[in-house]
Amino acid sequence: MIRPLALLLAVMPPVVPASAFWDPVTAECRPPAHRGAAEAIDGDTLRFARTDGPVDILRLVSVDAPELHQVCRIDGEPWDCGFEARAVLAGLLEGRELACMFCGFARDGARDALCRDGRTDIGEEMLRAGMATSHAYFANNLQSAESQAIRAGRGLWRGDWVHPAAWRKGRRLGEGRCGGCYLPE
């Protein structure tokens, strides 16, 4: 007589431990990594000069920072969060050689890219500083970095702001407290 458990074990496929969690953020990023130096255009866009010559406009993959002229508020006072986001990115890029893998194209024609300085993911650091938000719902490292900024009240999370995607569509801060306006429309 065959026991039900033995039968079940005989027909089940072997359990193989997963080697890595599939990350849809970087799934489109393809080697080779291009090396070069970069300068910040705004909080999520950079001018990348490859060591082999070409210059690319890159957007940090799955990161959305305030637009350059976007204004946020801290304690009811205006704050040039777009310019500060660019300054934070510029500080992360200063004097570093990056390795960037291209991940497709943004709607405006810029290349999406995953850029690192060694093991440091530049986009992740922008999120950790609280100067950007992520639309990478399955990338644990990006979600963790953004959660750290939210809990610590860093960067954008110190006050009121409109999500960059909503700001690009014309939404602006109104009078009074802006409860929840950082969420996309």
C-alpha positions as CSV (number, residue, x, y, z in Angstrom):
1,M,0.0,0.0,0.0
2,I,1.3,3.4,-1.0
3,R,1.0,6.0,1.7
4,P,-0.4,9.4,0.7
5,L,2.7,11.3,1.9
6,A,5.1,9.0,0.0
7,L,3.0,9.5,-3.1
8,L,3.0,13.2,-2.7
9,L,6.7,13.3,-2.3
10,A,7.2,11.1,-5.3
11,V,5.3,13.4,-7.6
12,M,6.5,16.8,-6.2
13,P,9.3,18.5,-8.0
14,P,12.5,18.9,-5.9
15,V,12.7,22.1,-3.9
16,V,15.6,24.2,-5.2
17,P,16.5,27.2,-3.2
18,A,16.2,30.5,-5.1
19,S,19.6,32.0,-5.9
20,A,18.2,35.5,-6.1
21,F,15.0,37.4,-5.9
22,W,13.9,38.7,-9.4
23,D,14.2,42.4,-9.3
24,P,12.0,44.1,-12.1
25,V,13.9,47.3,-11.5
26,T,17.2,46.0,-12.7
27,A,15.9,43.2,-15.0
28,E,16.2,45.4,-18.0
29,C,19.7,46.6,-17.1
30,R,22.1,45.0,-19.4
31,P,25.9,44.6,-19.2
32,P,28.4,45.9,-20.0
33,A,28.7,48.6,-17.4
34,H,30.1,51.7,-18.9
35,R,32.6,53.6,-16.8
36,G,32.9,57.4,-16.6
37,A,32.3,60.5,-14.6
38,A,29.0,62.4,-14.2
39,E,27.5,65.7,-13.2
40,A,24.0,66.3,-11.9
41,I,21.5,68.0,-14.2
42,D,18.7,67.7,-11.6
43,G,18.0,65.3,-8.7
44,D,17.6,62.1,-10.8
45,T,19.2,63.0,-14.2
46,L,22.9,63.2,-14.9
47,R,25.3,63.9,-17.8
48,F,27.5,60.9,-18.0
49,A,30.9,61.2,-19.8
50,R,32.1,57.7,-20.6
51,T,35.8,57.0,-20.4
52,D,35.6,55.7,-24.0
53,G,34.2,59.1,-25.3
54,P,30.4,59.3,-25.7
55,V,28.3,61.5,-23.4
56,D,24.9,60.3,-22.4
57,I,22.0,61.8,-20.5
58,L,21.0,59.2,-17.9
59,R,18.1,59.0,-15.6
60,L,18.5,57.0,-12.4
61,V,16.3,53.9,-12.8
62,S,13.2,53.8,-10.7
63,V,14.0,57.1,-8.9
64,D,11.9,60.3,-9.2
65,A,13.3,63.4,-7.6
66,P,11.7,66.9,-7.5
67,E,12.0,68.9,-10.7
68,L,14.7,71.5,-10.6
69,H,12.4,74.5,-10.1
70,Q,10.0,72.6,-7.8
71,V,9.2,74.2,-4.5
72,C,8.3,72.3,-1.4
73,R,7.6,73.5,2.2
74,I,9.1,72.9,5.6
75,D,7.1,74.2,8.6
76,G,5.0,76.3,6.2
77,E,8.0,78.0,4.6
78,P,9.0,77.6,0.9
79,W,12.0,75.4,0.2
80,D,13.7,75.0,-3.1
81,C,13.7,71.2,-2.9
82,G,14.4,70.7,-6.6
83,F,17.7,72.6,-6.4
84,E,18.6,70.8,-3.1
85,A,17.9,67.4,-4.8
86,R,20.4,68.4,-7.5
87,A,22.9,69.5,-4.9
88,V,22.7,66.2,-3.1
89,L,23.1,64.2,-6.3
90,A,26.1,66.5,-7.3
91,G,27.7,65.6,-3.9
92,L,27.2,61.9,-4.5
93,L,28.8,62.2,-8.0
94,E,31.7,64.5,-7.1
95,G,35.1,63.0,-7.7
96,R,33.7,59.5,-8.3
97,E,34.1,57.1,-11.3
98,L,30.8,55.4,-11.9
99,A,29.9,52.2,-13.6
100,C,26.5,52.5,-15.3
101,M,24.4,49.8,-16.9
102,F,21.8,51.0,-19.3
103,C,18.2,49.9,-18.6
104,G,16.2,51.1,-21.6
105,F,14.8,54.6,-22.2
106,A,12.7,57.1,-20.3
107,R,9.7,58.7,-22.1
108,D,11.7,61.8,-22.9
109,G,14.5,59.9,-24.6
110,A,17.0,59.9,-21.7
111,R,18.5,56.5,-20.9
112,D,17.4,54.8,-17.7
113,A,20.5,53.6,-15.9
114,L,21.7,51.8,-12.8
115,C,24.8,53.7,-11.7
116,R,27.1,52.6,-8.9
117,D,30.4,53.8,-7.4
118,G,31.7,50.4,-6.4
119,R,29.0,48.9,-4.2
120,T,27.2,52.2,-3.7
121,D,24.0,52.5,-5.8
122,I,23.6,56.3,-6.5
123,G,19.8,56.1,-6.8
124,E,19.5,54.2,-3.6
125,E,21.5,56.9,-1.8
126,M,19.2,59.6,-3.2
127,L,16.3,57.7,-1.7
128,R,18.2,57.2,1.6
129,A,18.8,61.0,1.8
130,G,15.1,61.5,1.3
131,M,15.6,63.6,-1.8
132,A,13.7,61.3,-4.2
133,T,11.0,58.8,-4.2
134,S,10.9,55.4,-5.9
135,H,8.3,53.7,-8.1
136,A,10.2,50.4,-7.7
137,Y,7.6,48.5,-5.6
138,F,9.5,45.2,-5.7
139,A,13.1,46.4,-5.3
140,N,13.8,45.7,-1.6
141,N,17.0,47.8,-1.5
142,L,15.2,50.9,-2.9
143,Q,12.1,50.4,-0.7
144,S,14.3,50.0,2.3
145,A,16.3,53.1,1.6
146,E,13.1,55.2,1.1
147,S,11.6,53.7,4.3
148,Q,14.7,54.8,6.2
149,A,14.3,58.4,5.0
150,I,10.5,58.4,5.8
151,R,11.1,57.1,9.3
152,A,13.9,59.5,10.0
153,G,12.1,62.5,8.4
154,R,14.9,63.3,6.0
155,G,14.8,65.4,2.9
156,L,11.3,65.6,1.4
157,W,9.9,63.8,4.3
158,R,10.5,66.9,6.6
159,G,7.6,68.8,5.1
160,D,5.0,69.1,2.3
161,W,5.7,68.3,-1.3
162,V,3.9,67.3,-4.5
163,H,5.1,64.0,-6.1
164,P,7.3,64.9,-9.0
165,A,5.0,63.1,-11.5
166,A,2.0,65.1,-10.3
167,W,4.1,68.3,-10.3
168,R,5.0,67.7,-14.0
169,K,1.3,67.5,-14.7
170,G,0.7,70.9,-13.1
171,R,-0.2,70.1,-9.5
172,R,1.3,72.6,-7.0
173,L,1.2,73.1,-3.3
174,G,-1.9,74.9,-2.1
175,E,-2.4,76.9,1.1
176,G,-2.3,75.1,4.5
177,R,-1.1,71.6,5.3
178,C,-0.8,69.3,2.4
179,G,-1.7,66.0,3.9
180,G,-0.9,63.2,1.5
181,C,-0.2,65.4,-1.5
182,Y,3.2,63.7,-2.0
183,L,1.3,60.7,-3.5
184,P,0.9,60.5,-7.2
185,E,-2.6,61.4,-8.6
